[in-house]
Amino acid sequence: MQAPYLAVANAEDLKPGEFLKVAADGRAFVIAQVGEDVYAVEDLCSHEDYPLSYGCLDGERIKCSLHGSRFSLKTGAPEDEPADQPIATFAVAIEDEQIWLDPSRATNAQPGNA
Ligand code: FES
């Protein structure tokens, strides 16, 4: 895997139905596995900047433990109030027994935003 991807964890540490909190580029991310699919989102609720890693998975969603909003791990879209803005999603891959994350650009960012 090449830059901008960074190795952030051992693949064997991630299990289906679970998530890992990892650090890359000075920020925290959540890497989640649902079935065979692996997702990466910034560890930051869009409602009040609360760590999503304090919450839990609910299928292909992550639920914030502070006010209960759930977000799609695929798109970052909020599915419940009070959050009304998406969380940032990032490209992630598993190769050479490592989990690789591209923290340089949110995959769901609007044009012109980082
Ligand atoms: S801080 Fe996450 S829903 Fe309010």
Residues whose N, C-alpha, C, O or C-beta is under 5 A from the ligand:
A	BS01	FES	C45 H47 E48 Y50 C64 L66 H67 G68 S69 A83
